[in-house]
Amino acid sequence: MATMTDTASATGIDATSGRIGRPGVQDSTPVKDNLKEDIQKTYKHTFVIHDKTRTSRLSRDSESTPSFVGFRNLMVLMLVMSNLRLVMENFKKYGVLVTLSGHEYRRQDVLFGWMLYLLVPCHLLVAYIIELVAARQAKAAIARIKKTDDPHARSHSQQREKRTFQTTWAFIALAHGINATLNLCIATTVVYYYIHHPGIGTICELHAVIVWLKACSYALTNRDLRHALLSPSGSAPLPDLYKQCPYPNNITFSNLAYFWWAPTLVYQPVYPRTADIRWDFVVKRLLETAVAVLLIWILSAQYAAPLLQNSLDTVSTVDLGAIVERTLKLSTISLACWLAGFFALFQSFLNALAEVMRFGDREFYTDWWNSYSVRSYWSSWNKPVFHFMRRHIYAPLVGRGCPRLVAQIVVFLFSGILHELLVGVPTHNVIGVAFVGMMLQLPLVAITDPLSRTQGMNWKTLGNVIFWISFCLVFPALARTGVTGTGRKHRGHIANSLRDELQIDEGLIRVTAFVTMRALTRPGDGDGQTDLPTGQAGAAISWSEGG
């Protein structure tokens, strides 16, 4: 027994546990590694492989979460290869469809576009004039209150000024409402009836909607600031940031001009600002914007246009199999265009504009791609619009006792109207597709909200999957429906124009036949005979006169 112990000690084998180890050395990782190397050299078939319990890498009870970077690279490679096949198939079938001549525009479109671009901001100037008058009235009211020495009389004066404020605000609100509504109505009318290029029309309509939202925020915010000035004791304290430019010092043209160009829809007297402008940053963001816009142009002209054109017959014949196949095809292209447009606008262009304006808060979006519910998507992908809706629509309604659900429905109704203006008016196809698309988000919100509040990750993943399915399939289906309506409308216009042309051609033929008959029916030796046979001349006269 002692011999065995001595032998074990000499060879490094632990007699009590049966494990191989070096004598006199503590168990540590470097020692174990060296020991394995020694054993492999000495005993090539005896070293331990299964020395502890382990779980499979993809099991739930795995000690650590594995990395899926390799699968991500594989999916990206598969996506590139599959779309490369579609690219080759598209070029083989249609050839090169991307041409500058395919995007012709009329001189009238450019003229009206520039007119709208220059005239729409004038409504912001009108809003500034309205607020300037209101600020002067507020200053006069404060001066009248300060002249009163008696505290009781001063309190009575403040109450009187509050009543005057409510009456004055009614007129100011009416003036702001007329001004903002005229802005949107004039721009919408010009775009719908006089600008036929959808790209130019979209830019003009988007500019008008942005100015309309800014004018509303400018009026509503200054209304609350004016109310806080007239009754400082009865109102909640204003944010500390506003103390840098208290009302009415913010009612200046330079303050309004900065708000006009600032990448936000919510007015504040003061914004966080950066120290300087990084012009290299601006150039990079503008280059990214140009590349993304070029990609959208190529995808829409080369792939989306022929696919949508081919979808008109499948939708009109209600071929469900073909509709599903076209929707799946369109989902890839529409998703690529949407992602490129999102990156171009929110990441590149708005960051470039914010850098030029030294606008500090650049959270134009959050990680909406990880949304566990449709609600979180709508509150994270477009933060400027979300901030406007929450500050000027949702919060005031809830503050006045409106149920939260009703306030949410009102927000979606308002957003649906704006989407219809931005989609239907520039394409001259106001059929409610964008509005219906927004309203269809409400059932998806009701379905995915409970999933996002669960504790288990599987339910949240299901909510994210539902979001992506609706994002990739519902939106292309609505787009195809809108294009189908446009195509039918366009076909109706073509039929009417062809009918008019046929009527014109028929009239020209009648006139030509009549003139020819008169020329041939010339006096011949005073007998008034024609060169045409009697039957043909009579038929020509009868047909040219509409008989």
C-alpha positions as CSV (number, residue, x, y, z in Angstrom):
1,M,0.0,0.0,0.0
2,A,2.8,2.3,0.8
3,T,4.5,1.4,-2.4
4,M,1.3,2.3,-4.3
5,T,1.2,5.6,-2.5
6,D,4.8,6.4,-3.3
7,T,4.2,5.4,-6.9
8,A,1.2,7.6,-7.1
9,S,3.1,10.5,-5.6
10,A,6.0,10.0,-8.0
11,T,3.8,9.8,-11.1
12,G,1.4,12.5,-10.0
13,I,-1.7,10.4,-9.6
14,D,-4.0,11.3,-6.6
15,A,-4.7,7.9,-5.0
16,T,-7.8,9.2,-3.2
17,S,-9.6,10.7,-6.1
18,G,-8.1,8.8,-9.0
19,R,-7.2,12.1,-10.8
20,I,-3.9,12.7,-12.3
21,G,-1.9,15.6,-10.9
22,R,1.5,16.8,-10.2
23,P,2.8,16.1,-6.7
24,G,3.1,19.1,-4.4
25,V,1.4,21.5,-6.8
26,Q,-1.9,23.2,-6.2
27,D,-4.8,22.7,-8.6
28,S,-4.9,25.7,-10.9
29,T,-5.8,26.4,-14.6
30,P,-2.3,26.8,-15.9
31,V,-1.1,23.7,-14.1
32,K,-4.0,21.8,-15.5
33,D,-3.3,22.8,-19.0
34,N,0.4,21.9,-18.6
35,L,-0.6,18.6,-17.0
36,K,-2.9,17.7,-20.0
37,E,0.0,18.4,-22.4
38,D,2.2,16.1,-20.3
39,I,-0.4,13.4,-20.2
40,Q,-1.1,13.6,-23.9
41,K,2.6,13.1,-24.5
42,T,2.9,10.2,-22.1
43,Y,-0.6,8.5,-22.1
44,K,-2.2,9.4,-25.4
45,H,-5.4,7.4,-24.8
46,T,-6.1,8.0,-21.1
47,F,-6.6,11.7,-20.5
48,V,-10.0,12.8,-19.3
49,I,-12.5,14.3,-21.7
50,H,-15.8,14.3,-19.8
51,D,-14.7,15.8,-16.5
52,K,-17.9,17.7,-15.6
53,T,-21.6,18.1,-16.5
54,R,-22.3,20.4,-19.4
55,T,-25.4,21.5,-21.3
56,S,-25.9,21.9,-25.0
57,R,-25.0,25.4,-26.3
58,L,-28.6,26.2,-27.5
59,S,-30.3,24.8,-24.4
60,R,-32.2,27.1,-22.1
61,D,-30.2,26.0,-19.1
62,S,-26.9,26.8,-20.8
63,E,-24.4,28.6,-18.5
64,S,-23.9,31.4,-21.0
65,T,-25.8,32.8,-24.0
66,P,-24.0,31.9,-27.2
67,S,-23.1,34.5,-29.8
68,F,-25.0,34.4,-33.1
69,V,-22.7,36.6,-35.1
70,G,-22.0,33.7,-37.5
71,F,-25.7,33.2,-38.1
72,R,-26.1,36.9,-38.7
73,N,-23.3,36.8,-41.2
74,L,-24.9,33.8,-42.9
75,M,-28.3,35.5,-43.1
76,V,-26.7,38.7,-44.5
77,L,-24.9,36.5,-47.1
78,M,-28.1,34.7,-48.0
79,L,-30.0,38.0,-48.3
80,V,-27.3,39.4,-50.6
81,M,-27.2,36.2,-52.8
82,S,-31.0,35.9,-53.1
83,N,-31.4,39.6,-54.0
84,L,-28.5,39.4,-56.4
85,R,-30.4,36.6,-58.2
86,L,-33.5,38.9,-58.3
87,V,-31.3,41.7,-59.7
88,M,-30.0,39.5,-62.5
89,E,-33.6,38.3,-63.2
90,N,-34.9,41.8,-63.3
91,F,-32.2,43.1,-65.7
92,K,-32.7,40.0,-67.9
93,K,-36.4,40.6,-68.1
94,Y,-36.7,44.4,-68.2
95,G,-33.3,45.7,-69.0
96,V,-32.1,49.0,-67.5
97,L,-35.2,51.1,-66.5
98,V,-33.3,53.8,-64.5
99,T,-33.1,56.8,-66.9
100,L,-33.1,60.5,-66.3
101,S,-35.7,60.9,-69.0
102,G,-38.0,58.7,-67.1
103,H,-38.4,61.4,-64.4
104,E,-39.4,64.3,-66.6
105,Y,-41.2,67.2,-64.9
106,R,-43.0,70.2,-66.3
107,R,-41.9,73.7,-65.9
108,Q,-45.1,74.5,-64.2
109,D,-44.3,71.9,-61.5
110,V,-41.0,73.6,-60.7
111,L,-42.5,77.1,-60.7
112,F,-45.4,76.2,-58.3
113,G,-43.0,74.2,-56.2
114,W,-40.7,77.2,-55.7
115,M,-43.7,79.5,-55.1
116,L,-44.9,77.2,-52.3
117,Y,-41.5,76.9,-50.8
118,L,-41.2,80.7,-50.5
119,L,-44.8,81.5,-49.5
120,V,-45.5,78.7,-47.0
121,P,-43.0,80.1,-44.4
122,C,-44.8,83.4,-44.6
123,H,-47.5,81.8,-42.4
124,L,-44.9,81.5,-39.7
125,L,-44.3,85.2,-40.0
126,V,-48.0,85.9,-39.6
127,A,-47.9,83.7,-36.5
128,Y,-45.0,85.8,-35.2
129,I,-47.0,89.0,-35.8
130,I,-50.0,87.6,-34.0
131,E,-47.9,86.6,-31.0
132,L,-46.2,90.0,-31.0
133,V,-49.5,91.7,-30.6
134,A,-50.5,89.3,-27.8
135,A,-47.2,89.8,-26.0
136,R,-47.7,93.6,-26.1
137,Q,-51.2,93.1,-24.6
138,A,-49.7,90.9,-21.9
139,K,-47.0,93.5,-21.1
140,A,-49.7,96.2,-20.7
141,A,-51.7,93.9,-18.4
142,I,-48.7,93.3,-16.2
143,A,-48.1,97.1,-16.0
144,R,-51.7,97.7,-15.0
145,I,-51.4,95.1,-12.2
146,K,-48.2,96.5,-10.9
147,K,-49.7,100.0,-10.7
148,T,-52.1,98.8,-8.1
149,D,-50.7,99.2,-4.6
150,D,-53.5,97.6,-2.6
151,P,-53.1,93.8,-2.3
152,H,-56.8,93.3,-2.4
153,A,-57.2,95.5,-5.4
154,R,-54.2,93.8,-7.1
155,S,-55.8,90.4,-6.6
156,H,-59.0,91.8,-8.1
157,S,-57.0,93.3,-11.0
158,Q,-55.4,89.9,-11.6
159,Q,-58.7,88.2,-11.8
160,R,-59.9,90.8,-14.3
161,E,-56.8,90.4,-16.4
162,K,-57.4,86.6,-16.4
163,R,-60.8,87.1,-17.8
164,T,-59.4,89.5,-20.3
165,F,-56.8,86.9,-21.2
166,Q,-59.4,84.3,-21.9
167,T,-61.3,86.6,-24.2
168,T,-58.1,87.7,-25.9
169,W,-56.9,84.1,-26.3
170,A,-60.1,83.3,-28.2
171,F,-59.4,85.9,-30.8
172,I,-55.7,85.0,-30.9
173,A,-56.5,81.3,-31.3
174,L,-59.0,82.1,-34.1
175,A,-56.3,84.1,-35.9
176,H,-53.8,81.3,-35.5
177,G,-56.3,78.8,-36.6
178,I,-57.2,80.7,-39.8
179,N,-53.5,81.4,-40.6
180,A,-52.5,77.7,-40.1
181,T,-55.5,76.3,-42.0
182,L,-55.0,78.7,-44.9
183,N,-51.4,77.5,-45.1
184,L,-52.4,73.8,-45.4
185,C,-55.4,74.4,-47.6
186,I,-53.6,76.6,-50.1
187,A,-50.6,74.2,-50.3
188,T,-52.8,71.1,-50.7
189,T,-54.9,72.8,-53.4
190,V,-51.8,73.8,-55.4
191,V,-50.2,70.4,-55.1
192,Y,-53.3,68.5,-56.0
193,Y,-54.4,70.5,-59.0
194,Y,-51.3,72.2,-60.4
195,I,-48.2,70.0,-59.5
196,H,-48.3,66.7,-61.3
197,H,-44.8,65.4,-60.4
198,P,-45.2,63.2,-57.3
199,G,-41.7,64.0,-56.0
200,I,-42.1,67.7,-56.2
201,G,-45.6,67.5,-54.8
202,T,-44.5,65.4,-51.8
203,I,-41.7,67.8,-50.9
204,C,-44.1,70.8,-51.1
205,E,-46.9,69.0,-49.1
206,L,-44.4,67.8,-46.5
207,H,-43.0,71.3,-46.1
208,A,-46.6,72.7,-45.6
209,V,-47.4,70.1,-43.0
210,I,-44.2,70.8,-41.1
211,V,-44.8,74.5,-41.1
212,W,-48.4,73.9,-40.0
213,L,-47.3,71.8,-37.1
214,K,-44.6,74.3,-36.1
215,A,-47.2,77.2,-36.2
216,C,-49.5,75.2,-34.0
217,S,-46.8,74.4,-31.5
218,Y,-45.6,78.1,-31.5
219,A,-49.1,79.3,-30.7
220,L,-50.0,76.8,-28.0
221,T,-46.6,77.1,-26.2
222,N,-46.7,80.9,-26.1
223,R,-50.3,80.7,-24.9
224,D,-49.2,78.8,-21.8
225,L,-46.2,81.0,-21.3
226,R,-48.4,84.1,-21.4
227,H,-50.8,82.5,-19.0
228,A,-47.9,81.8,-16.6
229,L,-46.8,85.4,-16.9
230,L,-50.2,86.8,-16.0
231,S,-50.8,84.4,-13.0
232,P,-47.5,83.3,-11.6
233,S,-48.9,82.2,-8.3
234,G,-51.7,80.1,-9.7
235,S,-49.8,78.1,-12.3
236,A,-47.2,75.4,-12.1
237,P,-43.5,76.5,-12.2
238,L,-42.0,76.6,-15.7
239,P,-38.9,74.5,-16.6
240,D,-35.6,75.9,-15.5
241,L,-34.4,75.9,-19.0
242,Y,-37.0,78.6,-19.9
243,K,-35.5,81.0,-17.4
244,Q,-32.7,81.7,-19.9
245,C,-35.2,83.4,-22.2
246,P,-38.4,84.2,-20.2
247,Y,-41.6,85.3,-21.9
248,P,-42.1,87.7,-23.7
249,N,-38.4,88.1,-24.5
250,N,-38.7,85.0,-26.7
251,I,-41.1,86.8,-29.1
252,T,-38.4,87.9,-31.6
253,F,-37.9,87.2,-35.3
254,S,-34.5,85.5,-34.7
255,N,-36.1,83.2,-32.2
256,L,-38.8,82.2,-34.6
257,A,-36.3,81.8,-37.5
258,Y,-34.3,79.4,-35.5
259,F,-37.4,77.4,-34.7
260,W,-38.3,77.3,-38.4
261,W,-35.0,75.6,-39.3
262,A,-34.5,73.6,-36.1
263,P,-35.0,69.8,-36.6
264,T,-38.0,69.7,-34.2
265,L,-41.7,70.2,-34.3
266,V,-42.1,71.3,-30.7
267,Y,-41.4,75.0,-29.8
268,Q,-39.3,76.0,-26.9
269,P,-37.9,79.5,-26.1
270,V,-34.5,77.8,-25.5
271,Y,-32.9,74.6,-26.8
272,P,-29.7,72.8,-25.8
273,R,-27.0,74.0,-28.2
274,T,-23.6,72.7,-29.1
275,A,-20.4,74.7,-28.9
276,D,-19.4,74.8,-32.6
277,I,-20.2,73.4,-36.1
278,R,-18.2,70.4,-37.4
279,W,-18.3,70.9,-41.1
280,D,-16.6,67.6,-41.9
281,F,-19.5,65.9,-40.0
282,V,-22.0,67.9,-42.1
283,V,-20.3,66.8,-45.4
284,K,-20.3,63.2,-44.4
285,R,-24.0,63.2,-43.5
286,L,-25.0,65.0,-46.7
287,L,-23.0,62.4,-48.7
288,E,-24.9,59.7,-46.9
289,T,-28.2,61.4,-47.7
290,A,-27.3,61.6,-51.4
291,V,-26.3,57.9,-51.6
292,A,-29.4,56.8,-49.8
293,V,-31.7,58.9,-52.1
294,L,-29.9,57.5,-55.1
295,L,-30.5,54.0,-53.8
296,I,-34.2,54.7,-53.3
297,W,-34.4,56.1,-56.9
298,I,-32.8,53.0,-58.4
299,L,-34.9,50.5,-56.4
300,S,-38.1,52.3,-57.1
301,A,-37.5,52.8,-60.8
302,Q,-35.9,49.5,-61.6
303,Y,-37.7,47.1,-59.3
304,A,-40.8,48.6,-57.6
305,A,-42.3,50.3,-60.6
306,P,-42.6,47.2,-62.9
307,L,-43.7,45.0,-60.0
308,L,-46.5,47.4,-59.0
309,Q,-47.5,47.7,-62.7
310,N,-47.7,43.9,-63.0
311,S,-49.8,43.8,-59.8
312,L,-52.7,45.8,-61.3
313,D,-54.2,42.9,-63.1
314,T,-53.8,40.4,-60.2
315,V,-55.6,42.7,-57.9
316,S,-58.4,43.5,-60.4
317,T,-59.0,39.8,-61.0
318,V,-58.9,39.0,-57.3
319,D,-56.3,36.2,-57.8
320,L,-55.4,35.5,-54.1
321,G,-52.4,33.4,-54.9
322,A,-50.9,36.0,-57.2
323,I,-51.7,38.7,-54.7
324,V,-49.8,36.9,-51.9
325,E,-46.9,36.3,-54.3
326,R,-46.7,39.9,-55.4
327,T,-47.0,41.1,-51.8
328,L,-44.0,38.9,-50.8
329,K,-42.0,40.2,-53.7
330,L,-42.9,43.8,-52.9
331,S,-42.1,43.4,-49.2
332,T,-38.4,43.1,-49.8
333,I,-38.2,46.1,-52.1
334,S,-40.5,48.3,-50.0
335,L,-38.5,47.4,-46.9
336,A,-35.2,48.3,-48.5
337,C,-36.6,51.6,-49.7
338,W,-38.1,52.4,-46.3
339,L,-34.9,51.6,-44.4
340,A,-32.9,53.7,-46.9
341,G,-35.3,56.6,-46.5
342,F,-35.3,56.3,-42.7
343,F,-31.5,56.4,-42.7
344,A,-31.4,59.3,-45.1
345,L,-33.8,61.4,-43.2
346,F,-33.4,60.7,-39.5
347,Q,-29.8,59.6,-39.3
348,S,-28.1,61.7,-42.1
349,F,-30.1,64.7,-43.1
350,L,-31.5,65.7,-39.6
351,N,-28.1,65.2,-38.1
352,A,-26.5,67.5,-40.7
353,L,-29.2,70.1,-40.2
354,A,-28.8,69.8,-36.4
355,E,-25.1,70.3,-36.7
356,V,-25.5,73.4,-38.8
357,M,-28.1,74.8,-36.4
358,R,-26.0,73.6,-33.4
359,F,-29.1,71.8,-32.1
360,G,-28.0,69.7,-29.2
361,D,-30.8,67.1,-28.7
362,R,-30.4,64.7,-31.6
363,E,-32.5,61.8,-30.4
364,F,-34.6,61.7,-33.6
365,Y,-35.3,58.0,-33.0
366,T,-34.5,55.1,-30.7
367,D,-34.0,51.4,-31.3
368,W,-37.5,50.9,-32.9
369,W,-36.3,47.7,-34.5
370,N,-36.3,46.0,-31.1
371,S,-39.9,47.1,-30.4
372,Y,-42.0,44.5,-28.6
373,S,-45.2,46.2,-29.5
374,V,-46.6,48.3,-32.3
375,R,-47.1,51.1,-29.8
376,S,-43.4,51.3,-28.9
377,Y,-42.6,51.4,-32.6
378,W,-44.8,54.4,-33.2
379,S,-43.3,56.1,-30.2
380,S,-39.7,55.5,-31.1
381,W,-39.1,55.6,-34.9
382,N,-40.1,59.3,-35.4
383,K,-39.4,61.2,-32.2
384,P,-40.2,64.7,-33.5
385,V,-43.7,63.8,-34.5
386,F,-44.2,61.7,-31.3
387,H,-43.1,64.6,-29.2
388,F,-45.6,66.9,-30.9
389,M,-48.5,64.4,-30.5
390,R,-47.7,63.7,-26.9
391,R,-47.2,67.4,-25.9
392,H,-50.0,69.1,-27.9
393,I,-52.7,66.4,-28.3
394,Y,-52.4,63.5,-26.0
395,A,-51.3,65.2,-22.8
396,P,-53.9,68.1,-23.0
397,L,-56.7,65.6,-23.6
398,V,-55.7,63.4,-20.7
399,G,-55.2,66.5,-18.5
400,R,-58.8,67.6,-19.2
401,G,-60.1,64.2,-18.0
402,C,-60.3,62.4,-21.4
403,P,-59.7,58.6,-21.0
404,R,-56.3,57.5,-22.2
405,L,-57.7,55.1,-24.8
406,V,-59.8,57.8,-26.3
407,A,-56.8,60.2,-26.4
408,Q,-54.8,57.5,-28.2
409,I,-57.5,57.0,-30.8
410,V,-57.6,60.8,-31.4
411,V,-53.9,60.8,-31.9
412,F,-54.1,58.0,-34.5
413,L,-57.0,59.7,-36.2
414,F,-55.0,62.9,-36.4
415,S,-51.9,61.0,-37.6
416,G,-54.0,59.2,-40.2
417,I,-55.3,62.4,-41.7
418,L,-51.8,63.8,-42.0
419,H,-50.5,60.5,-43.6
420,E,-53.4,60.7,-46.1
421,L,-52.4,64.3,-47.0
422,L,-48.8,63.3,-47.5
423,V,-49.5,60.2,-49.6
424,G,-52.8,60.9,-51.4
425,V,-52.5,64.5,-52.4
426,P,-49.0,64.4,-54.1
427,T,-50.1,61.2,-56.0
428,H,-53.5,62.7,-56.8
429,N,-55.1,59.6,-55.3
430,V,-57.0,60.5,-52.1
431,I,-58.8,57.2,-51.5
432,G,-58.0,56.8,-47.8
433,V,-55.4,54.1,-48.0
434,A,-52.9,55.8,-45.7
435,F,-55.7,56.7,-43.3
436,V,-56.9,53.1,-43.2
437,G,-53.4,51.9,-42.7
438,M,-53.0,54.1,-39.6
439,M,-56.4,53.0,-38.2
440,L,-55.4,49.3,-38.7
441,Q,-52.5,50.0,-36.2
442,L,-55.0,50.2,-33.3
443,P,-55.9,46.4,-33.3
444,L,-52.2,45.6,-33.6
445,V,-51.5,47.9,-30.6
446,A,-54.2,46.0,-28.6
447,I,-52.7,42.7,-29.5
448,T,-49.0,43.5,-28.9
449,D,-49.4,45.6,-25.8
450,P,-50.0,42.6,-23.4
451,L,-47.1,40.8,-25.0
452,S,-44.7,43.7,-24.3
453,R,-45.7,43.7,-20.6
454,T,-45.1,40.1,-19.9
455,Q,-42.1,38.9,-18.0
456,G,-41.0,36.1,-20.3
457,M,-38.8,36.9,-23.2
458,N,-40.6,34.5,-25.5
459,W,-43.8,36.6,-25.5
460,K,-41.8,39.8,-26.1
461,T,-40.1,38.1,-29.0
462,L,-43.6,37.2,-30.4
463,G,-44.6,40.8,-30.1
464,N,-41.5,41.8,-32.1
465,V,-42.3,39.2,-34.7
466,I,-45.9,40.5,-35.1
467,F,-44.5,44.0,-35.5
468,W,-42.1,42.9,-38.3
469,I,-44.8,40.9,-40.1
470,S,-47.2,43.9,-40.1
471,F,-44.3,46.1,-41.1
472,C,-43.2,43.9,-44.0
473,L,-46.5,42.7,-45.3
474,V,-49.3,45.1,-44.4
475,F,-47.6,48.2,-45.6
476,P,-46.7,46.7,-49.1
477,A,-50.3,45.5,-49.4
478,L,-51.6,49.0,-48.7
479,A,-49.1,50.5,-51.1
480,R,-50.2,48.1,-53.8
481,T,-53.9,48.9,-53.2
482,G,-53.1,52.6,-53.5
483,V,-51.2,52.0,-56.8
484,T,-54.1,49.9,-58.0
485,G,-56.5,52.8,-57.4
486,T,-54.0,55.1,-59.1
487,G,-53.8,52.8,-62.0
488,R,-57.5,52.6,-62.4
489,K,-57.8,56.3,-62.2
490,H,-55.0,56.7,-64.7
491,R,-56.7,54.2,-67.0
492,G,-60.0,56.2,-66.7
493,H,-58.1,59.4,-67.6
494,I,-56.5,57.6,-70.6
495,A,-59.9,56.3,-71.8
496,N,-61.5,59.8,-71.5
497,S,-58.6,61.3,-73.4
498,L,-58.8,58.7,-76.1
499,R,-62.5,59.2,-76.4
500,D,-61.9,63.0,-76.7
501,E,-59.2,62.4,-79.3
502,L,-61.5,60.1,-81.3
503,Q,-64.2,62.7,-81.2
504,I,-61.7,65.4,-82.4
505,D,-60.5,63.1,-85.2
506,E,-64.0,62.3,-86.2
507,G,-64.8,66.0,-86.5
508,L,-61.6,66.6,-88.5
509,I,-62.6,63.8,-90.9
510,R,-66.0,65.4,-91.3
511,V,-64.5,68.8,-92.0
512,T,-62.0,67.3,-94.4
513,A,-64.7,65.4,-96.3
514,F,-66.8,68.5,-96.5
515,V,-64.0,70.7,-97.8
516,T,-63.0,67.9,-100.3
517,M,-66.6,67.7,-101.5
518,R,-66.8,71.4,-102.0
519,A,-63.5,71.4,-103.9
520,L,-64.6,68.7,-106.2
521,T,-68.1,70.2,-106.7
522,R,-66.7,73.1,-108.7
523,P,-68.5,74.8,-111.6
524,G,-67.7,72.9,-114.7
525,D,-68.7,74.8,-117.9
526,G,-71.5,76.3,-115.9
527,D,-73.3,73.1,-115.4
528,G,-72.3,72.7,-111.7
529,Q,-71.3,69.0,-112.1
530,T,-68.9,67.2,-109.8
531,D,-66.1,64.8,-110.6
532,L,-67.4,62.4,-107.9
533,P,-70.1,60.0,-108.8
534,T,-73.5,61.1,-107.6
535,G,-73.8,58.5,-104.9
536,Q,-70.4,59.2,-103.4
537,A,-70.9,62.9,-103.4
538,G,-74.2,62.6,-101.7
539,A,-72.7,60.3,-99.1
540,A,-69.9,62.7,-98.4
541,I,-72.3,65.6,-98.0
542,S,-74.6,63.6,-95.7
543,W,-71.7,62.3,-93.5
544,S,-69.9,65.6,-93.3
545,E,-73.1,67.3,-92.1
546,G,-73.4,64.7,-89.4
547,G,-76.0,62.6,-91.1
